[in-house]
Amino acid sequence: MHVLIDLGNQLIADAIYQFLTTDGAASVMKSPAPDFVPEVLLVDVATAKHPLFTPYPHAKILVIDTGEGKEQLLSILLSSHIHGILSTQAGLHHLKKALTAVSEGRIWIDSDSLKVDLEDTGVLSKKGVIRGVTKRHREIIDCVCRGLSNREIGQKLGLSDYTVKAHLNRIFRKLRVKSRSQLMTLVLDHPKHALARSA
């Protein structure tokens, strides 16, 4: 596994670098190198949108929560192509598990309170909070909020790119939004009211 570390806190970055390098579980860099293509970008809220990542569109992004509020974490999770959040309270073995999970394309959220908030916003639709949309539309909304592309949504749900696009157009019209970012903002800001009124 190839990991590129870019954290605002240099002390934490150095400690993680030393641990992963010594452990041998991953090939690690703290700055880009010509022949190094990272599978996972390890960032924090301060660096999550760093232009450094532009050359690595297929890399998975794992955010380390360095003490930001839940609102900031939810915002970055919904507005960026984030694949996981790791609490600084987690042990080093959790870091390895999170890196592995994210590199394999799974979502990693190491915060019970954040998971509850995500369920309530519909990002992890467990409580049926998103009302007034079909089960299929809810699945697609969840995928959009996880940052999946139309093709990735199609692969996950067994649909063609055209069908995913058609569903998204219907969702946009029903919820009165014009883009994926507006849809994610609506889910985050109005989990129980705006979506229900749109039914």
Rosetta silent file (secondary structure, phi, psi, omega in degrees, C-alpha in Angstrom):
SEQUENCE: MHVLIDLGNQLIADAIYQFLTTDGAASVMKSPAPDFVPEVLLVDVATAKHPLFTPYPHAKILVIDTGEGKEQLLSILLSSHIHGILSTQAGLHHLKKALTAVSEGRIWIDSDSLKVDLEDTGVLSKKGVIRGVTKRHREIIDCVCRGLSNREIGQKLGLSDYTVKAHLNRIFRKLRVKSRSQLMTLVLDHPKHALARSA
SCORE:     score description
SCORE:     0.000 S_00000001
   1 L     0.000  134.131  178.323    0.000    0.000    0.000 S_00000001
   2 E  -104.245  124.725 -176.591    1.320    3.477   -0.914 S_00000001
   3 E  -124.268  130.466  174.407    0.416    6.287    1.500 S_00000001
   4 E  -109.806  122.782 -177.588    1.095   10.015    1.106 S_00000001
   5 E   -99.806  127.831  174.879    0.892   11.991    4.369 S_00000001
   6 E  -142.499   90.070 -177.705   -0.035   15.678    4.331 S_00000001
   7 L  -115.271  147.314  176.961   -1.076   16.926    7.773 S_00000001
   8 L   -68.237  -29.401  179.385   -1.153   20.439    9.173 S_00000001
   9 L   -92.488  106.621 -175.187    0.351   19.119   12.425 S_00000001
  10 H   -66.005  -33.039 -179.719    3.957   18.205   11.623 S_00000001
  11 H   -63.693  -45.927  178.490    4.461   16.359   14.903 S_00000001
  12 H   -65.626  -41.562  179.557    1.573   13.987   14.175 S_00000001
  13 H   -59.504  -44.985  179.950    2.716   13.611   10.559 S_00000001
  14 H   -64.798  -40.795 -178.748    6.236   12.649   11.657 S_00000001
  15 H   -64.589  -43.295  179.365    4.952   10.191   14.263 S_00000001
  16 H   -66.868  -41.107  178.485    2.668    8.445   11.764 S_00000001
  17 H   -59.086  -47.328 -179.610    5.426    8.380    9.165 S_00000001
  18 H   -62.507  -42.405 -179.052    7.840    6.761   11.615 S_00000001
  19 H   -63.524  -49.536 -176.636    5.249    4.205   12.719 S_00000001
  20 H   -68.403  -36.406  178.811    4.222    3.152    9.205 S_00000001
  21 H   -67.037  -44.481  179.758    7.806    3.084    7.958 S_00000001
  22 H   -67.414  -39.992 -178.104    9.001    0.995   10.912 S_00000001
  23 H   -66.818  -32.636  179.849    5.979   -1.311   10.759 S_00000001
  24 L    77.832    9.438 -178.362    6.552   -1.980    7.069 S_00000001
  25 L   -77.582  -15.903 -176.761    2.834   -2.239    6.363 S_00000001
  26 L  -151.004  155.670  170.751    2.977    0.551    3.801 S_00000001
  27 E   -91.523  121.466 -167.904    5.280    2.507    1.533 S_00000001
  28 E  -122.625  141.751  174.392    5.038    6.048    2.907 S_00000001
  29 E  -134.975  151.296  175.301    5.980    9.521    1.685 S_00000001
  30 L  -107.537   -0.559  174.692    5.522   12.978    3.227 S_00000001
  31 L  -153.890  153.534 -177.262    5.885   14.807   -0.067 S_00000001
  32 L   -59.829  146.455  175.343    5.227   13.859   -3.707 S_00000001
  33 L  -132.557  148.971 -173.707    7.875   11.917   -5.599 S_00000001
  34 L   -53.329  -43.043 -175.742    8.025   11.336   -9.380 S_00000001
  35 L  -101.360   12.216 -176.830    7.540    7.563   -9.296 S_00000001
  36 L  -105.152  113.950  178.683    5.324    7.413   -6.208 S_00000001
  37 L  -112.343  105.249 -175.544    1.574    7.047   -6.872 S_00000001
  38 L   -71.660  143.443  172.037   -0.306    6.961   -3.558 S_00000001
  39 L   -88.931  -31.407 -179.641   -3.298    4.712   -3.004 S_00000001
  40 E  -131.193  134.463  173.883   -4.291    6.615    0.141 S_00000001
  41 E  -104.944  120.340 -178.892   -3.861   10.289    1.020 S_00000001
  42 E   -99.755  112.278 -171.699   -3.705   10.821    4.793 S_00000001
  43 E  -133.265  178.343  169.217   -4.850   14.382    5.544 S_00000001
  44 L  -128.537 -177.161 -176.705   -6.619   16.541    8.105 S_00000001
  45 L   -59.432  -35.176 -178.196   -9.267   19.250    7.732 S_00000001
  46 L   -66.898  -27.230 -174.074   -6.564   21.868    7.089 S_00000001
  47 L  -117.591    2.963 -173.085   -5.100   19.943    4.132 S_00000001
  48 L   -60.732  -27.302 -178.885   -8.073   17.925    2.800 S_00000001
  49 L  -110.241   25.123 -177.769   -8.517   20.211   -0.230 S_00000001
  50 L   -62.452  133.306  178.187   -4.825   20.739   -0.882 S_00000001
  51 H   -62.477  -13.799  177.025   -4.010   21.209   -4.612 S_00000001
  52 H   -55.140  -27.831 -172.661   -1.202   18.720   -4.036 S_00000001
  53 H   -84.380  -10.979 -176.658   -3.766   15.964   -4.550 S_00000001
  54 L   -51.477  -40.401 -179.681   -4.841   16.963   -8.056 S_00000001
  55 L   -70.521   -5.262 -175.674   -2.395   14.539   -9.758 S_00000001
  56 L  -122.171   64.423 -175.180   -3.907   11.620   -7.808 S_00000001
  57 L   -65.489  -21.269 -177.004   -7.618   11.506   -8.763 S_00000001
  58 L   -97.005   -2.931  179.855   -7.929    7.799   -7.954 S_00000001
  59 L   -72.274  144.792  175.427   -6.352    7.947   -4.505 S_00000001
  60 E   -84.665  149.309 -176.390   -8.590    7.363   -1.492 S_00000001
  61 E  -117.272  123.039  175.800   -8.657   10.088    1.164 S_00000001
  62 E  -113.398  122.054 -178.276   -8.537    9.376    4.904 S_00000001
  63 E   -98.993  129.934  172.799   -9.009   12.391    7.188 S_00000001
  64 E   -91.876  123.692  177.905   -7.527   12.446   10.682 S_00000001
  65 E   -77.680  108.282 -178.223   -9.759   14.361   13.078 S_00000001
  66 L  -100.760   27.789  174.269   -7.344   16.626   14.930 S_00000001
  67 L   111.021    7.604  178.642   -9.979   18.201   17.152 S_00000001
  68 L   -72.112  160.221  178.277  -12.315   19.980   14.737 S_00000001
  69 L   -71.529  161.870 -178.533  -16.025   20.137   15.520 S_00000001
  70 H   -61.807  -34.879 -179.361  -18.473   17.612   14.109 S_00000001
  71 H   -62.068  -42.253  178.627  -19.991   20.240   11.809 S_00000001
  72 H   -64.058  -41.989 -179.933  -16.633   20.841   10.143 S_00000001
  73 H   -65.646  -43.009  177.991  -16.030   17.114    9.760 S_00000001
  74 H   -62.064  -41.817 -179.289  -19.494   16.538    8.299 S_00000001
  75 H   -62.037  -45.859 -178.575  -18.994   19.439    5.919 S_00000001
  76 H   -69.208  -33.682  179.505  -15.647   18.158    4.653 S_00000001
  77 H   -65.902  -39.572 -176.602  -17.015   14.620    4.399 S_00000001
  78 H   -84.969  -24.465 -175.332  -19.954   15.738    2.274 S_00000001
  79 H   -97.398   -8.446 -179.223  -18.196   18.340    0.145 S_00000001
  80 L  -126.710  169.206 -179.314  -15.097   16.340   -0.751 S_00000001
  81 L   -86.070   66.296 -175.755  -14.303   12.886   -2.058 S_00000001
  82 L   -93.284  138.675 -179.133  -13.518   11.594    1.434 S_00000001
  83 L  -109.244   -8.631  179.296  -13.417    7.867    2.165 S_00000001
  84 E  -174.618  158.605  176.181  -12.881    7.895    5.899 S_00000001
  85 E  -131.250  130.931 -178.675  -12.393    9.766    9.151 S_00000001
  86 E  -120.554  126.201  178.213  -10.069    8.580   11.910 S_00000001
  87 E   -74.201  145.260  176.553  -10.158    9.977   15.427 S_00000001
  88 L   -71.512   -9.763  175.703   -6.856   10.916   17.053 S_00000001
  89 L   -79.026  -13.006 -178.436   -8.136    8.928   20.044 S_00000001
  90 L   -72.042  151.882  177.365   -7.796    5.763   17.957 S_00000001
  91 L   -79.889  169.783 -178.643   -4.836    3.463   18.472 S_00000001
  92 H   -64.000  -31.076  177.481   -2.161    2.807   15.878 S_00000001
  93 H   -65.948  -30.704  176.069   -3.726   -0.566   15.056 S_00000001
  94 H   -68.915  -35.576  176.994   -6.900    1.348   14.119 S_00000001
  95 H   -59.520  -46.386  179.123   -4.829    3.521   11.802 S_00000001
  96 H   -62.577  -42.553  179.396   -3.603    0.422    9.957 S_00000001
  97 H   -64.272  -40.551  179.784   -7.130   -1.009    9.768 S_00000001
  98 H   -64.997  -44.652  178.825   -8.488    2.322    8.493 S_00000001
  99 H   -60.415  -42.758  179.338   -5.785    2.619    5.824 S_00000001
 100 H   -64.336  -46.955 -178.728   -6.489   -0.938    4.653 S_00000001
 101 H   -60.492  -47.042 -178.412  -10.258   -0.431    4.589 S_00000001
 102 H   -65.591  -41.206 -179.765  -10.018    2.855    2.698 S_00000001
 103 H   -63.342  -26.447  178.835   -7.475    1.488    0.208 S_00000001
 104 L   -88.782    4.081  175.882   -9.948   -1.324   -0.549 S_00000001
 105 L    90.370    8.956  178.214  -12.700    1.186   -1.292 S_00000001
 106 L   -92.014  158.462  177.346  -14.607    0.865    1.980 S_00000001
 107 L   -89.581  134.585  178.987  -15.822    3.765    4.120 S_00000001
 108 E  -123.500  118.071  177.442  -14.163    4.123    7.553 S_00000001
 109 E  -127.204  105.830 -174.526  -15.751    6.333   10.213 S_00000001
 110 L   -98.114   60.623  179.206  -14.060    6.021   13.591 S_00000001
 111 L  -163.055  112.120 -178.821  -16.506    8.068   15.646 S_00000001
 112 H   -62.565  -41.356 -178.642  -19.758    6.803   17.130 S_00000001
 113 H   -67.337  -36.206  178.429  -21.191   10.307   17.516 S_00000001
 114 H   -69.262  -37.332  177.081  -20.304   11.174   13.929 S_00000001
 115 H   -60.258  -41.457  178.885  -21.919    7.942   12.716 S_00000001
 116 H   -61.549  -44.826  178.407  -25.137    8.940   14.477 S_00000001
 117 H   -61.923  -40.107  179.712  -25.051   12.350   12.785 S_00000001
 118 H   -66.124  -38.399  176.518  -24.424   10.724    9.406 S_00000001
 119 H   -63.756  -42.604 -178.646  -27.372    8.393    9.924 S_00000001
 120 H   -67.088  -29.744  178.558  -29.562   11.320   10.876 S_00000001
 121 H   -83.706  -11.611 -179.818  -28.529   13.262    7.758 S_00000001
 122 L    95.646   -4.680  179.152  -29.211   10.261    5.545 S_00000001
 123 L   -64.168  -41.090  170.119  -25.613    9.757    4.490 S_00000001
 124 L  -112.202   89.395 -168.999  -25.780    6.398    6.236 S_00000001
 125 L   -76.343   89.395  179.611  -29.462    5.838    5.732 S_00000001
 126 L  -109.911  -22.871 -172.271  -30.417    3.532    8.596 S_00000001
 127 L  -108.679    6.340  179.687  -33.359    5.364   10.118 S_00000001
 128 L    66.663   30.142 -177.201  -35.376    6.261    7.027 S_00000001
 129 L   -66.674  -37.815  179.270  -34.821    9.983    7.625 S_00000001
 130 L   -76.992  108.566 -177.283  -34.916   10.835    3.920 S_00000001
 131 L  -110.396  162.012  177.064  -38.607   10.702    3.169 S_00000001
 132 L    83.327    5.683  175.802  -40.560   11.371    0.001 S_00000001
 133 L  -127.365  157.250 -179.321  -38.099    9.546   -2.258 S_00000001
 134 L   -71.687  166.159  177.507  -38.042    5.958   -3.421 S_00000001
 135 H   -59.456  -42.022  179.363  -35.759    3.340   -1.933 S_00000001
 136 H   -62.695  -42.573  179.665  -33.639    3.434   -5.108 S_00000001
 137 H   -64.556  -36.983  177.794  -33.388    7.232   -4.935 S_00000001
 138 H   -63.504  -40.394  178.118  -32.326    7.003   -1.285 S_00000001
 139 H   -61.920  -41.605 -179.204  -29.578    4.554   -2.277 S_00000001
 140 H   -68.821  -39.774  177.206  -28.379    6.929   -4.982 S_00000001
 141 H   -61.138  -43.317  177.697  -28.448    9.917   -2.602 S_00000001
 142 H   -59.482  -42.253  179.940  -26.348    7.945   -0.121 S_00000001
 143 H   -65.167  -41.919  178.060  -23.840    7.139   -2.884 S_00000001
 144 H   -60.418  -43.706 -178.793  -23.662   10.785   -3.980 S_00000001
 145 H   -68.503  -18.055  175.199  -23.022   11.859   -0.383 S_00000001
 146 L   -89.251   -1.074  176.089  -20.177    9.349   -0.228 S_00000001
 147 L    88.029   14.259 -178.950  -18.586   11.043   -3.235 S_00000001
 148 L   -76.527  144.728  175.322  -19.191    8.278   -5.801 S_00000001
 149 L   -78.495  169.764  177.679  -19.283    9.140   -9.506 S_00000001
 150 H   -56.836  -42.195 -179.231  -22.169    8.093  -11.764 S_00000001
 151 H   -64.681  -42.711  179.503  -20.108    5.162  -13.007 S_00000001
 152 H   -66.027  -37.379  176.687  -19.232    4.058   -9.476 S_00000001
 153 H   -63.849  -43.734  179.395  -22.890    4.342   -8.435 S_00000001
 154 H   -60.469  -43.400  179.362  -23.888    2.255  -11.440 S_00000001
 155 H   -64.411  -39.941 -177.894  -21.344   -0.425  -10.598 S_00000001
 156 H   -69.441  -38.523 -174.142  -22.447   -0.501   -6.957 S_00000001
 157 H  -102.936    0.172  179.355  -26.177   -0.677   -7.710 S_00000001
 158 L    72.461   37.800 -178.348  -26.074   -2.645  -10.966 S_00000001
 159 L  -121.922  156.991  175.287  -27.305    0.243  -13.132 S_00000001
 160 L   -78.053  160.267  177.259  -26.092    1.788  -16.364 S_00000001
 161 H   -57.387  -39.566 -178.854  -24.536    5.263  -16.361 S_00000001
 162 H   -63.105  -43.067 -179.162  -27.589    6.504  -18.300 S_00000001
 163 H   -65.741  -40.846  177.840  -30.015    5.104  -15.702 S_00000001
 164 H   -61.229  -44.557 -179.867  -28.051    6.675  -12.831 S_00000001
 165 H   -62.305  -40.666  179.281  -28.110   10.041  -14.619 S_00000001
 166 H   -63.943  -43.494  177.736  -31.873    9.743  -15.203 S_00000001
 167 H   -61.443  -43.855 -179.517  -32.457    8.946  -11.516 S_00000001
 168 H   -62.386  -39.954  177.835  -30.287   11.893  -10.466 S_00000001
 169 H   -61.232  -40.510  178.358  -32.227   14.256  -12.724 S_00000001
 170 H   -67.551  -40.101  178.427  -35.492   13.109  -11.102 S_00000001
 171 H   -62.719  -45.981  179.891  -33.985   13.480   -7.615 S_00000001
 172 H   -58.087  -45.759 -178.974  -32.738   16.999   -8.437 S_00000001
 173 H   -64.415  -43.363 -176.452  -36.187   18.036   -9.724 S_00000001
 174 H   -66.406  -39.543 -177.483  -38.021   16.521   -6.758 S_00000001
 175 H   -94.517    2.457  176.082  -35.746   18.066   -4.154 S_00000001
 176 L    58.239   48.477  173.556  -35.386   21.323   -6.086 S_00000001
 177 L  -124.137  163.334 -175.700  -31.602   21.271   -6.346 S_00000001
 178 L  -117.390   -5.424 -176.518  -29.373   21.771   -9.382 S_00000001
 179 L  -153.934  167.476  176.815  -26.171   19.962   -8.497 S_00000001
 180 H   -61.594  -41.449 -178.347  -24.615   17.215   -6.410 S_00000001
 181 H   -64.199  -38.747  177.420  -23.145   19.782   -4.009 S_00000001
 182 H   -66.113  -38.199  177.592  -26.576   21.357   -3.466 S_00000001
 183 H   -62.055  -45.969 -179.385  -28.047   17.898   -2.861 S_00000001
 184 H   -65.045  -38.859  177.854  -25.373   17.108   -0.254 S_00000001
 185 H   -63.378  -41.585  178.798  -25.886   20.488    1.418 S_00000001
 186 H   -61.739  -44.422  179.912  -29.633   19.859    1.580 S_00000001
 187 H   -63.581  -38.547 -178.617  -29.116   16.442    3.160 S_00000001
 188 H   -73.215  -46.008 -171.645  -26.694   17.911    5.705 S_00000001
 189 H   -84.444  -27.355 -175.489  -28.586   21.082    6.606 S_00000001
 190 L  -133.308   61.329 -173.017  -32.197   19.882    6.457 S_00000001
 191 L   -64.158  -31.501 -171.530  -32.233   16.178    7.204 S_00000001
 192 L  -112.986   -9.869 -172.987  -35.760   15.954    8.584 S_00000001
 193 L  -117.192  -55.284 -175.284  -37.690   18.824    7.068 S_00000001
 194 H   -61.841  -41.618 -178.053  -36.635   19.922    3.579 S_00000001
 195 H   -69.053  -38.115 -179.265  -36.529   16.392    2.221 S_00000001
 196 H   -67.407  -40.121 -178.638  -39.854   15.482    3.764 S_00000001
 197 H   -65.389  -24.568 -175.876  -41.562   18.621    2.367 S_00000001
 198 L   -78.610   -4.857 -177.108  -40.357   17.735   -1.119 S_00000001
 199 L   -65.005    0.000    0.000  -42.424   14.546   -1.207 S_00000001
